[in-house]
Amino acid sequence: MTIRASVIEFHGNLPRSDAQKGRIAMCRLPSHVLRFVALAIFAMSILPARAQEPVVQSYVFYVPTVDKVSIHVHRKAGAEPKKVPVLLIHGWGGNGETWDFPGRSVMDYLAVRGYDVYALDLRGTGLSDHPTNYFTIDIINRANDAVAVAQYIAQKTGRVPVVMGWSQGGVIAGLLAASDPRLAAGVGLLSVAPDGFSIPPDVASQVPAIVASGIDRLLLPPQITFELYFGTDPITGQPTISSDAFKIFVSPRFLEADSLNAVLEGASPNFFNAYLISAWPKIRVPALVVDGALDVLVGPARAQALFDSLTASANKQFVIFPRNSHAWFLEDNYHATVRVFDQFLSQFDAGPGGELSHNFAK
């Protein structure tokens, strides 16, 4: 506790005799005031000192994948993180900065609570390697990016990380957890569709022309970005994200042109049938499924279907935020929604990590 000393100044001249003797003339205080002051001093003397806020330290490094792609990783942790490591995987069109949003940083929220937090840039995004041809990027080779980082974390810390992914990053997290429990001690499936993300009709109508153009990557315009990721609060009637925060979200630091292959796979039932419909029941580790009720890409019914498909999960949790959208942890009521991370992660104890080896193959 920080105690601020109060200084009471007495103005005027002291009696000459007292001043000459080096004494201070005391004002006579009522007895009830003196008793109050004495009690206050006693109370402050027995209160414990306020613990200093843990300092979050930031690190960056690179991890090579099996196909020799260099993956940029941002780590945040306190001086002595004692809780389970957490690997955060961003969605399509974003990068690792998604998790370190100004004033709404999931990384900071977890790091100050003792977690060892890692956020990667999937290939083709952020500071990871960018190919000359984005047609070479798909969800499966991005899953190998996450495998490499999960292995690195387990080998360096001796603990298997909890892997949490948002949107298409949640698809990747699900692939890891279903493939090998040595890759994920637990899994967070955040705004994830079990069988392919829905595309609003006005956006879907533009897809054929985009494909026919031959472009290999796509940057969504701000209006479509808002429609897909955010919404209107049903109680206040206001956007779920402030205009200032939205401007940051659509800035080049957070939103960038991304693989056309990857976004089409994310909306393809054929891709999910091939890789994920059979994968969800194989997840045996604790699982967290979260979505916003306003999410046009997933929505409560499909989030519930995903939760129901996790038939082998050791301990699964399901959360729907009624006033939130696809990017619920970045919206203006983030201070309420972000608590779901710590509530889920608090069940994990640090444990030894084994030697890991896995590669996804098409």
Residue pairs with C-beta under 8 A, 6 or more apart in sequence:
1 44
1 47
1 48
1 49
1 50
2 50
3 44
10 27
13 19
14 24
14 25
15 25
18 24
18 25
53 112
54 78
54 79
54 111
54 112
54 114
55 78
55 79
56 76
56 77
56 78
56 108
56 111
56 112
57 76
57 77
57 78
57 79
58 74
58 75
58 76
59 74
59 75
59 76
59 77
60 72
60 73
60 74
60 75
60 127
61 72
61 73
61 75
62 70
62 71
62 72
62 73
62 128
63 70
63 71
63 73
63 120
63 148
63 149
63 152
64 70
64 71
64 148
65 71
65 123
65 141
65 144
65 145
65 147
65 148
66 144
66 147
66 148
66 359
67 141
67 144
69 123
69 128
69 129
69 141
69 145
70 128
70 129
71 120
71 121
71 122
71 123
71 128
71 129
71 145
71 148
71 149
72 96
72 120
72 121
72 126
72 127
72 128
73 96
73 118
73 119
73 120
73 121
73 149
73 152
74 96
74 100
74 107
74 118
74 119
74 120
75 116
75 117
75 118
75 119
76 100
76 107
76 108
76 110
76 111
76 117
77 111
77 115
77 116
77 117
78 111
78 112
78 114
81 111
81 114
81 115
81 116
82 114
82 350
83 113
83 114
83 115
83 116
83 345
83 348
83 350
84 115
84 116
84 159
84 161
84 162
84 185
84 186
84 345
84 348
84 349
84 350
85 115
85 116
85 117
85 118
85 153
85 157
85 159
85 161
85 162
86 110
86 115
86 116
86 117
86 118
86 161
86 162
86 163
86 164
86 345
87 118
87 119
87 120
87 146
87 149
87 150
87 153
87 161
87 162
87 163
87 164
88 96
88 98
88 99
88 106
88 107
88 117
88 118
88 119
88 120
88 164
88 165
88 166
88 169
89 120
89 122
89 146
89 163
89 164
89 165
89 166
89 169
89 170
89 172
89 173
90 96
90 97
90 98
90 99
90 119
90 120
90 121
90 122
90 125
90 165
90 166
90 167
90 169
91 98
91 165
91 166
91 167
91 168
91 169
91 170
91 191
92 167
92 168
92 258
92 259
92 262
92 263
92 266
93 218
93 219
93 220
93 255
93 256
93 257
93 258
93 263
94 125
94 254
94 255
94 256
95 121
95 122
95 125
95 126
95 254
95 256
96 119
96 120
96 121
96 125
96 126
97 119
97 126
97 253
97 254
98 119
98 166
98 254
98 330
99 105
99 106
99 107
99 117
99 119
100 106
100 107
100 108
100 119
101 245
101 248
101 249
101 254
101 330
102 248
103 245
104 245
104 329
104 330
104 334
104 338
106 117
106 329
106 338
106 341
107 117
107 119
109 338
109 341
109 342
110 117
110 341
110 342
110 345
111 117
113 342
115 345
116 157
118 149
118 153
118 161
120 128
120 145
120 146
120 149
121 127
121 128
122 128
122 142
122 145
122 146
122 169
122 172
123 129
123 130
123 131
123 137
123 141
123 142
123 145
124 130
124 131
124 134
124 137
124 217
124 258
124 259
125 256
125 258
126 256
128 145
131 137
133 216
134 216
134 217
134 258
134 259
134 260
134 261
135 216
135 259
135 260
135 261
137 259
137 261
137 262
138 259
138 261
138 262
138 265
139 168
139 171
139 172
139 175
139 262
139 265
139 266
139 271
139 275
140 175
140 275
140 360
140 362
141 360
142 172
142 262
143 172
143 175
143 176
143 360
144 359
144 360
146 163
146 165
146 172
146 173
146 176
147 176
147 183
147 358
147 359
147 360
150 160
150 161
150 163
150 176
150 183
150 184
150 356
151 183
151 356
151 357
151 358
153 159
153 160
153 161
153 353
154 160
154 161
154 182
154 183
154 353
154 354
154 356
155 353
155 355
155 356
157 353
158 352
158 353
159 185
159 350
159 351
159 352
159 353
160 181
160 182
160 183
160 184
160 185
160 351
160 353
160 354
161 184
161 185
162 184
162 185
162 186
162 187
162 188
162 345
162 348
163 173
163 176
163 177
163 183
163 184
163 186
163 187
163 188
164 170
164 173
164 187
164 188
164 190
164 288
164 341
165 171
165 172
165 173
165 174
165 187
165 188
165 189
165 190
165 192
166 190
166 191
166 327
166 329
167 190
167 191
167 192
167 197
167 266
167 297
167 326
168 197
168 262
168 263
168 266
169 190
170 188
170 189
170 190
170 191
170 192
171 192
171 266
171 276
173 184
173 187
173 188
173 189
174 187
174 189
174 192
174 276
174 279
174 280
174 283
175 275
175 276
175 279
175 360
176 183
176 184
176 187
177 183
177 184
177 186
177 187
177 283
177 285
177 287
178 279
178 280
178 282
178 283
179 279
179 282
179 358
179 360
180 356
180 358
181 284
181 285
182 353
182 354
182 356
182 358
183 356
183 358
184 285
185 285
185 286
185 348
185 351
186 285
186 286
186 287
186 288
186 344
186 345
186 347
186 348
187 283
187 285
187 286
187 287
187 288
188 287
188 288
188 290
188 341
188 344
189 287
189 288
189 289
189 290
189 306
190 288
190 290
190 291
190 329
191 290
191 291
191 292
191 295
191 297
191 298
191 303
191 326
191 327
191 328
192 289
192 291
192 298
192 303
192 306
193 272
193 297
193 298
193 302
193 306
194 272
194 276
194 277
194 280
194 302
194 305
194 306
194 309
195 269
195 272
195 273
195 276
195 277
195 302
195 305
196 266
196 267
196 268
196 269
196 271
196 272
197 266
197 267
197 297
197 298
198 267
198 296
198 297
198 298
198 299
198 302
199 207
199 267
199 297
200 227
200 228
200 296
202 227
203 224
203 227
203 228
207 264
210 218
210 260
211 260
211 264
215 260
216 259
216 260
216 261
217 257
217 258
217 259
217 260
218 257
218 258
218 260
218 263
219 255
219 256
219 257
219 258
220 228
220 255
222 246
222 250
225 249
225 250
225 255
226 239
226 246
227 296
228 296
228 297
228 326
229 249
229 325
229 326
229 327
230 239
230 240
230 241
230 246
230 325
230 326
230 327
230 331
231 239
231 240
231 292
231 294
231 295
231 296
231 324
231 325
232 238
232 239
232 240
232 294
233 239
233 240
233 323
234 294
234 322
234 323
235 323
239 246
240 294
240 323
240 324
240 325
240 331
240 332
240 333
241 249
241 327
241 330
241 331
241 332
242 332
245 330
245 332
248 254
249 255
249 327
249 330
265 271
280 306
280 309
280 310
281 309
281 310
281 311
281 312
282 312
283 310
283 312
283 313
284 312
284 313
284 314
285 313
285 314
286 313
286 314
286 315
286 316
286 317
286 344
286 347
286 348
287 310
287 313
287 315
287 316
287 317
288 316
288 317
288 319
288 340
288 344
289 303
289 306
289 307
289 310
289 316
289 317
289 318
289 319
290 303
290 318
290 319
290 320
290 321
290 328
290 340
291 298
291 299
291 300
291 303
291 319
291 320
291 321
291 326
291 328
292 320
292 321
292 323
292 324
292 325
292 326
292 328
292 331
293 299
293 300
293 320
293 321
293 322
293 323
293 324
294 323
294 324
294 325
295 303
295 324
295 325
295 326
295 328
296 325
296 326
297 326
298 326
300 320
303 318
303 320
304 318
307 316
307 318
310 316
315 347
317 344
319 340
321 328
321 337
323 333
324 331
324 333
324 337
325 331
328 337
329 337
329 338
329 341
331 337
